[in-house]
């Protein structure tokens, strides 16, 4: 089983802990990670883009000129796609991009993502993540102390508004409760900073 050091918010060492082999030492399944991340990104799309076709553009009811004898090309409407102010040919219309992923595949993807972070040395376990006030500066100092500056994902065992709102002002930093993390956020960060109690919750759910 992989072992990892536990730090405090000042960067000091608080001991070590043994991680679950099933959750943090699993084989990384790249194909599953790809499918889950793709589904996540597609599910973020609203699919509300829309253009007007020739039948939806107002006007154009009268034939511009007679069919024959003018020397010009025949035209039936000034709202055909080739006209200025005409309709759009084959443009986007509202559609649903949603893709469903079953629970077993999601679990495999979470295990793979966490195991990849451990293998890359990008997992940081903190004894306790808590703030006594809404202070972005405190979060910056905390991330610097644990060597997690840049793109980082902070995971807490329960919802903590002070941590989330303080971290939300820092570019590239995201904070989330452990029950709301997803594969995309785990892979998209350079450092995964997670509270010790949140690790226990992950092992309880995904082991």
Order of alpha helices (4+ residues) and beta strands (2+ residues): beta-beta-alpha-alpha-alpha-beta-alpha-beta-alpha-beta-alpha-beta-alpha
